[in-house]
Amino acid sequence: MEQAAQAMARLLAERIVYLGQELQPPLVQMLRAQFQALATQPEKPASLILSASGGDWKATLDLLEVLQSLPYPLSCVALGQVAGPPVVLLAAAARGNRLARSDAQIRVTPPTPAAQTADMQAYLHEVRESSQRYFEPLAQLRGKPLAEVQAWGTQGAVSAQQALQWGLIDRVLPA
């Protein structure tokens, strides 16, 4: 555990924040603290490295709010697989600063409700609302029509090159 903490401290010293697990409220609080610590030098850019799938939607929106209020430029880089809520974070970086390695997979899939319900109508309503909350920020962040962004969700995992064509990222990095 001590080695992991040292590695994270070294990354933070280089102005790199790493997200490598499902987004949950306690993790978002830690990431918020890291981004706020970097705000002491607003003239220096920072990077968010993403290699994560899934997570709590409210926690994702909380972190998105933090990213959109940063006083410094932020780059987001997709490594490995980025799926579900973390894709919104990838799209949150400024134009020209959304990157993915050539071997990255990006899965634009809305979150599904965690709790099953006996009432199928209520469950389907919850799924539709969850899907809407997922796709609306992506459409706004990328300046794309909502229907076009919703169609991305039917594609499954896409390559970094396809994400580039969609305008989800700006550049593909060599693997």
GIKA-V196590 format. One record per pair of residues at least 4 apart in sequence whose ideal C-beta (glycine too) atoms are under 6 Angstrom apart, sorted by the first residue. I is the first residue (numbers start at 1). J is the second residue. D is the distance in whole Angstrom. If there is no record, write none. Layout:
((I	J	D) (I	J	D))
This chain:
((11	16	4) (11	18	6) (12	34	6) (15	38	6) (15	46	4) (16	47	5) (17	34	5) (17	48	5) (18	49	5) (19	50	5) (19	52	5) (20	51	5) (20	52	6) (21	52	6) (22	54	5) (22	55	4) (23	55	3) (23	56	6) (23	59	5) (23	60	5) (23	85	6) (24	56	5) (24	59	6) (25	59	5) (28	59	4) (28	62	5) (28	63	5) (32	66	5) (35	66	6) (38	46	5) (39	71	6) (42	71	4) (42	72	5) (45	72	6) (45	73	4) (46	72	6) (46	74	6) (47	75	5) (48	76	5) (49	77	5) (50	78	5) (50	82	5) (50	86	5) (50	90	6) (51	79	4) (51	80	4) (52	86	5) (53	81	6) (53	83	4) (53	84	6) (54	84	5) (55	60	6) (55	85	5) (57	85	6) (57	111	5) (60	85	4) (64	88	6) (64	92	6) (67	92	5) (70	74	6) (74	93	5) (75	93	6) (75	97	4) (76	90	5) (76	93	4) (76	98	6) (77	99	5) (78	82	4) (78	90	6) (78	100	4) (78	104	4) (78	106	6) (79	101	6) (81	105	5) (82	86	5) (82	87	6) (82	90	6) (82	106	5) (83	107	4) (84	109	6) (84	111	6) (85	111	6) (87	108	6) (88	137	5) (88	138	6) (91	138	6) (91	141	4) (91	142	6) (91	168	6) (92	141	6) (93	97	4) (93	98	5) (96	170	5) (98	169	4) (98	170	5) (99	169	6) (99	171	5) (99	173	6) (100	104	4) (100	160	4) (100	163	6) (100	169	5) (100	172	6) (101	173	5) (101	175	5) (102	160	5) (102	172	5) (102	174	6) (102	175	5) (103	175	4) (104	160	5) (105	157	4) (106	158	6) (106	163	5) (107	157	4) (108	152	4) (108	153	5) (109	153	6) (110	130	6) (110	131	4) (110	134	4) (111	130	6) (113	126	5) (113	130	6) (117	122	5) (117	123	5) (135	149	5) (135	150	5) (137	141	6) (138	149	5) (139	144	5) (139	146	5) (139	149	4) (142	167	5) (144	148	5) (144	149	5) (158	162	4) (158	163	6) (160	172	5) (163	168	4) (163	169	5) (164	169	5) (164	172	6))
